[in-house]
């Protein structure tokens, strides 16, 4: 099937994604999931978030069908970029109800708790109170808790001791192990200097001190700094039993292969392929024969390799606009009826970028219905003045 793109004709590969399957055994893998906007609602910047709940929950069921867990109400869901706390709270509640149809919400769903409903918090006590309100909301649903990085805390804290004081109270209050969250400034410039220092090695030392102090109550830490060497070093320094969840959407194949778990926005877009690769990694780690192990590792590498150019394009600078590409690919794949986003964020990436994502997603085998994907791509091009 040929389609005329901006830089010339392209012949689609048209390979079908892998089928659903069981959860991976060797790695815990979360897909950070996007929300589907109601395409008929007003989505001007700053307007209350209007969510298509049916399509949003259907997408989470799609992710669970592939054995992936869902990380919800996080930055991939436009948290802090249009998804207000009222909508996020409803998303957490509805997501937990949907998870019960598939099993234990605590094993299938983890949700972000932050301070975004209190942007004017001016003291550590106010930041802490805002966090606790959202943590309680998540706990009440039975889902796992991800303590998100806080813009308010980054603004108010005067050093690592302030982070330790606030996080110590939050971890103790949760009553069960939580996942911590380090989102680099390439994802959110307002988080520069998190953990009390703009120097990454110094900030890492502060984070490790916090985790070591509370290790029995820290299930893991999600790190999104796009620095493979740093992540490997941090992973090696964690206390036993504390997982490193890679949030590195550039280097995830090698990091997962070498021992990181996953909490990734790119897994929203590549769920079928990611799940198949993780099953190959399971087979490799369970194989007794070196030759069989090598074959399964090669299958893991070969399965994920075509997704890397897609991920690196999708997350290119300005990285925080990656959500536009995530939603675009979900629309092309038929998971939602419109390419529409909260706050009008579908306009955050240019047409040339979207055309590149179309090509790379096809090459990675991500379109269950290539004809539908091609039709929708042609419609988008026509809206922008290209003839079909």
KAHU-V560465 format. One record per residue. N is the residue number from 1. BURIAL is # if it has 24 or more other C-alpha atoms within 12 Angstrom, else .. Layout:
# KAHU-V560465
n->[N,N]
burial->[BURIAL,BURIAL]
This chain:
# KAHU-V560465
n->[1,2,3,4,5,6,7,8,9,10,11,12,13,14,15,16,17,18,19,20,21,22,23,24,25,26,27,28,29,30,31,32,33,34,35,36,37,38,39,40,41,42,43,44,45,46,47,48,49,50,51,52,53,54,55,56,57,58,59,60,61,62,63,64,65,66,67,68,69,70,71,72,73,74,75,76,77,78,79,80,81,82,83,84,85,86,87,88,89,90,91,92,93,94,95,96,97,98,99,100,101,102,103,104,105,106,107,108,109,110,111,112,113,114,115,116,117,118,119,120,121,122,123,124,125,126,127,128,129,130,131,132,133,134,135,136,137,138,139,140,141,142,143,144,145,146,147,148,149,150,151,152,153,154,155,156,157,158,159,160,161,162,163,164,165,166,167,168,169,170,171,172,173,174,175,176,177,178,179,180,181,182,183,184,185,186,187,188,189,190,191,192,193,194,195,196,197,198,199,200,201,202,203,204,205,206,207,208,209,210,211,212,213,214,215,216,217,218,219,220,221,222,223,224,225,226,227,228,229,230,231,232,233,234,235,236,237,238,239,240,241,242,243,244,245,246,247,248,249,250,251,252,253,254,255,256,257,258,259,260,261,262,263,264,265,266,267,268,269,270,271,272,273,274,275,276,277,278,279,280,281,282,283,284,285,286,287,288,289,290,291,292,293,294,295,296,297,298,299,300,301,302,303,304,305,306,307,308,309,310,311,312,313,314,315,316,317,318,319,320,321,322,323,324,325,326,327,328,329,330,331,332,333,334,335,336,337,338,339,340,341,342,343,344,345,346,347,348,349,350,351,352,353,354,355,356,357,358,359,360,361,362,363,364,365,366,367,368,369,370,371,372,373,374,375,376,377,378,379,380,381,382,383,384,385,386,387,388]
burial->[.,.,#,#,#,#,.,.,.,.,.,#,#,#,.,.,#,.,.,.,#,.,#,#,.,#,#,#,#,#,#,#,#,#,#,#,#,#,#,.,.,.,#,.,.,.,.,.,#,#,#,#,#,.,#,#,#,#,#,#,#,#,#,#,#,#,#,#,#,#,#,#,#,#,#,#,#,#,#,#,#,#,#,#,#,.,#,#,#,#,#,#,#,#,#,#,#,#,#,.,.,#,.,.,#,#,#,#,#,#,#,#,#,#,#,#,#,#,#,.,#,.,.,#,#,.,#,#,#,#,#,#,#,#,#,#,#,#,#,.,#,#,#,#,#,#,#,#,#,#,#,#,#,#,#,#,#,.,#,#,.,#,#,#,#,#,#,#,#,#,#,.,#,#,.,#,#,#,#,#,#,#,#,#,#,#,#,#,.,.,#,#,#,#,#,#,#,.,.,#,.,.,#,#,.,#,#,#,#,#,#,#,.,#,#,.,#,#,#,#,#,#,#,#,#,#,#,#,.,#,#,#,.,#,#,.,.,#,#,.,.,#,#,#,#,#,#,#,#,#,#,#,#,#,#,#,#,#,#,#,#,#,#,#,#,#,#,#,#,#,#,#,#,#,#,#,#,#,#,#,#,#,#,#,#,.,.,.,.,.,.,.,.,.,.,#,#,.,#,#,#,.,#,#,#,#,#,#,#,#,#,#,#,#,#,#,.,.,#,#,#,#,#,#,#,#,#,#,#,#,#,#,#,#,#,#,#,#,#,#,#,#,#,#,#,#,#,#,#,.,#,.,#,#,#,#,#,#,#,#,#,#,#,#,#,#,#,#,#,#,#,#,#,#,.,#,#,#,.,#,#,.,.,.,.,.,.,.]
